[in-house]
Amino acid sequence: MSQHVKLTAQRRAVSGRNAVKKIKAEGFVPAVIYGAKQQPENLQVVARDIATLLSHASSENILVDLEIKDGANSVNRLALIHEIQHHPVGRQVLHVDFQAVSATETLTAYIPIEPEGEPVGVKTHGGLLEQSLHELEVECLPKDMPDVFRVDVSALNIDDSLHVRDIKLPQGVTALTDEDLTVFHVSEAVVTEEEGAAPEAESPEVLKEKKPEAGAPAAAEAKPGAAPAKK
């Protein structure tokens, strides 16, 4: 099942570049929550809290019990972390998008697929494991949402394939991806010529002296001391 964690956020009344710089300087990360037929709200979360949450996450599908504080008042909303923006160099969190969900309504999510084990075709016969599909689209209630599908591929031999229909889904989870699509396939290793191998040497062409045709006068030999012929 997906991780279900608690996180505290504060309503953010101001927006814009200068406001964002200010809250970042105070140790917060700007955020927004939308969905569940409600207007989007600007929020801010403690940078250290969101960094700790993400460091313990096994996937991006994190279900959050979000406590939103507004002065002395607070409200709890169930939300899914939809998107996280990171700094391209430092990788620190720059912005978080929360998608509000209902505990009683199904949602659609893309769940990553990971192989488990070493295929017999790879281990015994030197084949190659190919993964054609890296995530599975599913529909389920928030409480039933998996964080990742770990699929046992150890029984796959050369030319064996594993399809979407072969993945065991938890109760309450329905796959929306085409069941006939291939997820994993073990192919035979392709043998290539060694790099740097010298090409096969070709036999040198042998030039033979052309014999004079029958009846043709033989070329006169030059006698020692003879004067060169006049032109």
Secondary structure as GFF3:
##gff-version 3
##sequence-region A 1 231
A	DSSP	beta_strand	3	11	.	.	.	ID=ss1
A	DSSP	alpha_helix	17	25	.	.	.	ID=ss2
A	DSSP	beta_strand	28	35	.	.	.	ID=ss3
A	DSSP	beta_strand	38	46	.	.	.	ID=ss4
A	DSSP	alpha_helix	47	55	.	.	.	ID=ss5
A	DSSP	beta_strand	62	70	.	.	.	ID=ss6
A	DSSP	beta_strand	73	86	.	.	.	ID=ss7
A	DSSP	beta_strand	93	100	.	.	.	ID=ss8
A	DSSP	beta_strand	107	116	.	.	.	ID=ss9
A	DSSP	alpha_helix	120	123	.	.	.	ID=ss10
A	DSSP	beta_strand	128	131	.	.	.	ID=ss11
A	DSSP	beta_strand	135	140	.	.	.	ID=ss12
A	DSSP	three_ten_helix	142	144	.	.	.	ID=ss13
A	DSSP	beta_strand	149	152	.	.	.	ID=ss14
A	DSSP	beta_strand	161	163	.	.	.	ID=ss15
A	DSSP	three_ten_helix	164	166	.	.	.	ID=ss16
A	DSSP	beta_strand	174	175	.	.	.	ID=ss17
A	DSSP	beta_strand	182	187	.	.	.	ID=ss18
###
